[in-house]
Amino acid sequence: MIEDLLPPSVTAVESFTDDTVEALFPEEAALVANAVETRRREFATTRRCAREALAKLGAPSAPLLRDPKGAPQWPTGFIGSMTHCAGYRAAAVTRAGTLTSLGIDAEPNLPLPDGGVLDLVTLPEERRHLSSLAARHPEIHWDRLLFSAKETVYKVWYPLTHRWLDFHEATLTLDPTTSTFTAHLLVPSPFPTLRGTWLCREGLLVTAATLTSTDCTSP
């Protein structure tokens, strides 16, 4: 599924079922030692997907840890992104230099929990855009799709800036005809605009975006 949204230079692995926590390296297991069993299994499956994707590019098997802000730390010479939601885990990786950054995200095709969450993650013009989309294509939960796309934008953004990007610091539009989205950054950024793709399939909303050196400017 996720590979349909990514260029050939990116290797992706996904899973619809979970592994046992024994699949983790000890250093990884320590990161979720106090988590509930479902979270530990979810973590293990996502890490396994990432290692399989890295192995296809020739990377040795090694623990995949995270930085102080929770972002995955990739082996030298590689970049990537991971995602997980109910019933789905995936990772996408490529060699550093092939792309500048990449991000993936997945969410269930369900509404956001309540209106309060929608206000937290969207701008007024985005909410108007979502209302128009919902009236024309009610089978897709556009609020959840926009949330996923913003998560993808952040995953592209963070490795380049190492700082948080607030939901209100980017404005997104979703195109139902081309299954693409466009993000305009509202703060100084290495990339003023980011374009990505999305799909709605098997009860899931999946988003992805990649960035090349030609897409970047000085922040």
Disulfide bonds with the S-S distance in Angstrom:
none
